[in-house]
Amino acid sequence: MNEKARAGVYVLAAVYLFYMAYQMFSVRMDNGGNDYTLMMIFSAVFVICGLGLIAIAIYMMKKNEKK
């Protein structure tokens, strides 16, 4: 797989992680207690992983521009 395609896949994966975090965050009102805490933790983890994937994709695209 070439670098541009790999960067595109990373961006798609990041968008999916953001979507999952949003879905988990949107249903948090229905849950309470330990479920609420666990959902918030996983939402935060998904957002952080999504941001990391976008950062990696941007780095890969910038690296390819220099070549």
C-alpha positions as CSV (number, residue, x, y, z in Angstrom):
1,M,0.0,0.0,0.0
2,N,1.4,3.4,-0.9
3,E,1.9,6.1,1.6
4,K,-1.0,8.3,0.4
5,A,-3.5,5.4,0.6
6,R,-2.2,4.5,4.1
7,A,-2.6,8.1,5.3
8,G,-6.2,8.0,3.9
9,V,-7.0,4.8,5.8
10,Y,-5.6,6.4,9.0
11,V,-7.9,9.4,8.5
12,L,-10.9,7.2,7.9
13,A,-10.1,5.2,11.0
14,A,-9.8,8.5,13.0
15,V,-13.2,9.6,11.7
16,Y,-14.7,6.3,12.8
17,L,-13.1,6.6,16.3
18,F,-14.6,10.1,16.6
19,Y,-18.0,8.8,15.5
20,M,-17.8,6.0,18.1
21,A,-16.8,8.5,20.8
22,Y,-19.7,10.7,19.9
23,Q,-22.1,7.8,20.0
24,M,-20.9,6.7,23.4
25,F,-21.0,10.3,24.7
26,S,-24.5,10.9,23.4
27,V,-26.0,7.9,25.3
28,R,-24.2,8.8,28.5
29,M,-27.4,10.5,29.9
30,D,-29.2,7.2,30.0
31,N,-26.5,5.5,32.1
32,G,-25.2,6.2,35.6
33,G,-22.6,5.0,38.0
34,N,-19.8,2.8,36.8
35,D,-21.2,2.6,33.2
36,Y,-21.1,6.4,33.0
37,T,-17.5,6.5,34.1
38,L,-16.4,3.7,31.8
39,M,-18.2,5.3,28.8
40,M,-16.5,8.6,29.4
41,I,-13.1,7.0,29.7
42,F,-13.5,5.1,26.5
43,S,-14.9,8.2,24.7
44,A,-11.8,10.1,25.8
45,V,-9.5,7.2,24.7
46,F,-11.2,7.1,21.3
47,V,-10.8,10.8,20.8
48,I,-7.2,10.7,21.8
49,C,-6.5,7.8,19.4
50,G,-8.3,9.6,16.6
51,L,-6.2,12.7,17.1
52,G,-3.1,10.6,17.1
53,L,-4.1,8.9,13.8
54,I,-4.8,12.2,12.2
55,A,-1.4,13.5,13.4
56,I,0.3,10.5,11.9
57,A,-1.5,10.9,8.6
58,I,-0.6,14.6,8.4
59,Y,3.0,13.7,9.2
60,M,3.0,11.0,6.4
61,M,1.5,13.4,3.9
62,K,4.1,16.1,4.7
63,K,6.9,13.5,4.4
64,N,5.6,12.5,1.0
65,E,5.5,16.1,-0.2
66,K,9.2,16.5,0.5
67,K,10.1,13.5,-1.7
